[in-house]
Amino acid sequence: MQLERSDLAPDTLTVAAGRPPREHDAPVNAPIVLSTTYHETRAPVAGDRIYARGSNPTWDPFEEALGALEGADLPALVFGSGLGAAAAALSLVPTGGAVIMPRHAYAGSISLAADLAAQGRFELRTVDIADTPAVLAELDALAARFDAGQVMLWLESPTNPMLEVAELSVLTDAAHATGAVVVADNTFNTPIVHRPLESGVDVVLHSVTKWLAGHSDVVLGALITSDAALRDRLLAHRTLHGAIAGPFEVWLALRGLRTLALRMERSQGTAASLALRLADHPAVRRVRYPGLPSDPGHERAAAQFNGFGGIVSIELDDVATADALVAAVRLWLPATSLGGVESLVERRRRQPAEPVTVPEALVRLSVGIENPEDLWADLDSALRVAAGPRDGGL
């Protein structure tokens, strides 16, 4: 029996999509297939499995489930990493074209685009993605110089780690009016919070490593589109460049996906509670979280999203205080990455690839699923320890 995906809520799809056929004695969960090659028993036809670099039965249920979650007409494409997926997406830009990218975004995407631009593959323009007039002006300027299909608008909203919120539909419509292709990194929101295809975006990107897999034990990426021609091009890139995922990792990611809605509910609820408390904390100079009514992106996020995510960024007085906070926590884990069941804390500018416009003393919090009061007690205690030597205590 085939599910009518349009009748199911996203939290149901996380559990129900990508299941094997209901046959007598068949497994409820899709098995792992480790074979690298497949039997050839007849004349080949389109869609045949030939070799595991092109196809693997273990990818199919994950790709079906993620495509359904994002509201796509086609299955997703899984990649060996989020950056591998980003490379495939950027391959859609023809040589000599141009890319508009947020000045604050996943550092890997920015670094990759900058490297390709330095090689002469395309022009790279970075913008404040929350400044709609500035983005529209950049689109118009490039439209005067490039033909349709030569420009890509790369969206990330909220941005990493500044949590700026873009007007997705407005920017997407404007980009399409100039003939640009639009890619949206939806890693922070996940399809539980927002589905960019519904805003007209052409291709959605995920670092599956983060919220989707959710347990900090696999490195994967994915692209989703409802455009068959674009999907064919992305599939060809994955196959020819060997940017493929191991079947065991994809199986783990599908297992993690089953609890995505529950994990996001917990993380978002705790993040909102922590953001409110942090906003009143004497050691915190500024809190960045779209769920706060005082946040510059709050109204846009409330209008576009079904929630505010599980990432909170805070600015402290100086680098020494920020580093002292990270050193003082006991429950929060000082580590990069995000979206796992465990709560992580990191001063982002310690990463060499982070843009210089990110404040030196900004600390990013990835909120996990631990008890909210335990997380707050640890964070509050660490903040007081970090600020104490400089002002005599709080």
Residue pairs with C-beta under 8 A, 6 or more apart in sequence:
1 22
3 16
3 17
3 68
5 13
5 17
5 68
8 16
8 17
10 69
10 191
10 192
10 195
10 261
11 192
11 261
11 262
13 65
13 68
13 69
14 65
14 69
14 192
14 257
14 258
14 259
14 260
14 261
15 258
17 64
17 65
17 68
17 69
18 30
18 60
18 61
18 62
18 63
18 64
18 65
18 68
18 254
19 28
19 29
19 30
19 61
20 26
20 27
20 28
20 29
20 30
20 61
29 255
30 57
30 58
30 60
30 61
30 251
30 254
31 58
32 58
32 247
32 248
32 251
33 56
33 57
33 58
33 247
34 247
34 248
35 52
36 51
36 52
37 50
37 51
37 52
38 48
38 49
38 50
38 51
40 48
40 50
44 50
49 55
49 56
49 57
52 244
52 247
53 239
53 242
53 244
54 239
56 244
56 247
56 250
58 247
58 248
58 250
58 251
59 78
59 245
59 247
59 250
60 75
61 254
62 76
62 78
62 250
62 251
62 253
62 254
62 257
63 75
63 76
63 77
63 78
63 222
64 75
64 76
65 254
65 257
66 75
66 76
66 78
66 191
66 206
66 212
66 222
66 224
66 257
67 73
67 74
67 75
67 76
67 224
69 191
69 192
69 195
69 257
70 76
70 186
70 191
70 195
70 196
70 197
70 204
70 224
71 191
71 195
71 197
71 198
72 197
72 204
72 224
72 225
72 226
73 226
74 224
74 225
74 226
74 228
74 231
76 222
76 223
76 224
77 85
77 88
77 222
77 223
77 224
77 231
77 234
77 235
77 238
78 208
78 220
78 221
78 222
78 245
78 250
78 253
79 85
79 88
79 220
79 221
79 222
79 223
79 238
79 243
79 244
79 245
80 219
80 220
80 221
80 243
80 244
80 245
80 246
81 207
81 209
81 219
81 220
81 221
81 243
82 106
82 108
82 187
82 205
82 206
82 207
82 208
82 209
82 210
82 219
82 220
82 221
83 108
83 109
83 112
83 221
84 221
84 238
84 241
84 243
85 205
85 206
85 207
85 221
85 222
85 223
85 243
86 106
86 108
86 109
86 112
86 185
86 205
86 221
87 112
87 237
87 241
87 243
88 223
88 234
88 237
88 238
88 241
88 243
89 154
89 183
89 203
89 205
89 223
89 234
90 99
90 112
90 113
90 116
90 152
91 233
91 234
91 237
92 152
92 181
92 183
92 203
92 230
92 233
92 234
93 99
93 121
93 122
93 150
93 151
93 152
93 181
94 122
94 149
94 150
95 120
95 121
95 122
96 122
96 150
97 122
97 123
97 146
97 149
97 150
97 151
97 152
98 122
98 123
98 124
98 125
98 142
98 145
98 146
98 150
98 151
98 152
99 113
99 117
99 122
99 123
99 124
99 125
99 151
99 152
99 154
100 125
100 126
100 127
100 135
100 138
100 139
100 142
100 151
100 152
100 153
100 154
100 180
101 109
101 110
101 113
101 124
101 125
101 126
101 127
101 154
102 126
102 127
102 128
102 129
102 154
102 155
102 156
102 159
102 164
102 166
103 126
103 127
103 128
103 129
103 355
103 357
104 129
104 156
104 159
104 160
104 161
104 162
104 164
104 355
104 357
104 358
105 129
105 154
105 156
105 159
105 160
105 185
106 156
106 160
106 185
106 187
106 207
107 160
107 351
107 353
107 354
107 355
108 353
109 154
109 156
109 185
110 126
110 353
110 355
111 353
113 124
113 154
114 124
116 122
116 124
117 123
117 124
123 142
125 138
125 142
127 134
127 135
127 138
128 134
128 135
128 164
129 135
129 155
129 156
129 157
129 159
129 164
129 166
129 171
130 159
130 164
130 165
130 166
130 296
130 297
130 300
132 166
132 167
132 170
132 171
135 153
135 166
135 171
135 174
136 171
136 174
139 151
139 153
139 171
139 174
139 175
139 178
139 180
140 178
142 151
142 178
142 180
143 151
143 178
143 179
143 180
147 179
148 178
148 179
148 180
149 179
149 181
150 179
151 175
151 178
151 179
151 180
151 181
152 180
152 181
152 182
152 183
153 171
153 172
153 175
153 180
153 181
153 182
153 183
154 183
154 184
154 185
155 166
155 168
155 171
155 172
155 182
155 183
155 184
155 185
155 196
155 201
156 166
156 184
156 185
156 188
157 164
157 165
157 166
157 168
157 184
157 189
158 164
158 165
158 188
158 189
158 290
158 297
158 301
158 309
158 311
159 166
160 187
160 188
160 311
160 364
161 311
161 313
161 348
161 354
161 358
161 362
161 364
162 288
162 313
162 358
162 362
163 288
163 289
163 290
163 295
163 297
163 309
163 311
163 313
164 296
164 297
165 290
165 296
165 297
165 300
165 301
165 304
166 300
167 300
167 304
168 184
168 194
168 196
168 199
168 201
168 304
169 199
169 200
169 304
171 182
172 182
172 199
172 200
172 201
173 200
175 181
175 182
176 182
176 200
181 202
181 203
181 230
182 200
182 201
182 202
182 203
183 201
183 202
183 203
183 204
183 205
184 196
184 199
184 201
184 203
184 204
184 205
185 204
185 205
185 206
185 207
186 194
186 195
186 196
186 204
186 205
186 206
187 205
187 206
187 207
187 210
187 211
187 339
188 211
188 309
188 311
189 305
189 307
189 309
190 206
190 211
190 212
190 260
190 264
192 260
192 261
192 264
192 306
192 307
193 264
193 268
193 305
193 306
193 307
193 308
193 309
194 304
194 305
194 306
195 204
196 204
197 204
197 224
197 225
197 226
199 304
202 225
202 227
202 230
203 223
203 224
203 225
203 227
203 230
203 234
204 223
204 224
204 225
205 221
205 222
205 223
206 212
206 221
206 222
206 223
206 224
207 220
207 221
208 218
208 220
208 221
208 222
208 253
209 216
209 218
209 219
209 220
209 221
209 337
209 339
210 337
210 338
210 339
210 340
211 260
211 263
211 264
211 310
211 338
211 339
212 222
212 253
212 256
212 257
212 260
212 339
213 220
213 252
213 253
213 256
213 257
214 256
214 257
214 259
214 260
214 263
214 339
214 340
214 341
215 252
215 256
215 340
215 341
216 337
216 340
216 341
216 342
217 252
218 249
218 252
218 253
218 256
219 249
220 245
220 249
220 250
220 253
223 234
225 231
225 234
237 243
238 244
263 341
263 369
264 307
264 310
266 369
267 309
267 310
267 367
267 368
267 369
268 291
268 307
268 308
268 309
268 310
268 367
269 372
270 310
270 367
270 368
270 369
270 370
270 372
270 375
271 289
271 291
271 308
271 309
271 310
271 311
271 312
271 365
271 367
272 289
272 291
272 308
273 372
273 376
274 312
274 365
274 367
274 372
274 375
274 376
274 379
275 287
275 289
275 291
275 292
275 312
276 292
277 376
277 380
278 284
278 287
278 312
278 314
278 379
279 287
279 292
279 294
281 380
281 383
282 387
282 394
283 316
283 317
283 321
283 383
283 384
283 386
283 387
283 394
284 314
284 315
284 316
284 383
285 314
285 315
285 316
285 317
285 361
286 314
286 315
287 295
287 312
287 313
287 314
287 315
288 295
288 312
288 313
288 314
288 315
288 362
289 295
289 308
289 311
289 312
289 313
290 297
290 298
290 300
290 301
290 302
290 305
290 308
290 309
291 298
291 301
291 307
291 308
291 309
292 298
295 301
301 308
310 339
310 366
310 367
310 368
311 338
311 364
311 365
311 366
311 367
312 364
312 365
312 367
313 348
313 362
313 363
313 364
313 365
314 362
314 363
314 365
315 359
315 361
315 362
315 363
316 322
316 325
316 361
316 363
316 386
316 387
317 361
317 387
317 390
318 360
318 361
319 347
319 349
319 360
319 361
320 390
321 361
321 386
321 387
321 390
322 347
322 360
322 361
322 362
322 363
322 386
323 347
324 385
324 386
324 387
324 389
325 345
325 363
325 382
325 383
325 385
325 386
326 334
326 345
326 346
326 347
326 363
327 334
327 386
328 381
328 382
328 385
328 386
329 345
329 378
329 379
329 382
330 378
330 382
331 343
331 370
331 374
331 375
331 378
332 343
332 344
332 345
332 365
332 375
332 378
332 379
332 382
333 342
333 343
333 344
333 345
334 344
334 345
334 346
335 344
335 345
335 346
336 344
336 346
336 351
337 344
337 366
338 344
338 364
338 366
339 366
340 366
340 368
341 368
341 369
342 368
342 370
343 365
343 366
343 367
343 368
343 370
343 375
344 365
344 366
344 368
345 363
345 364
345 365
345 366
346 363
346 364
347 360
347 361
347 362
347 363
347 364
348 354
348 358
348 362
348 363
348 364
349 358
349 359
349 360
349 362
365 379
367 375
368 375
383 394
384 393
384 394
387 393
387 394
388 394
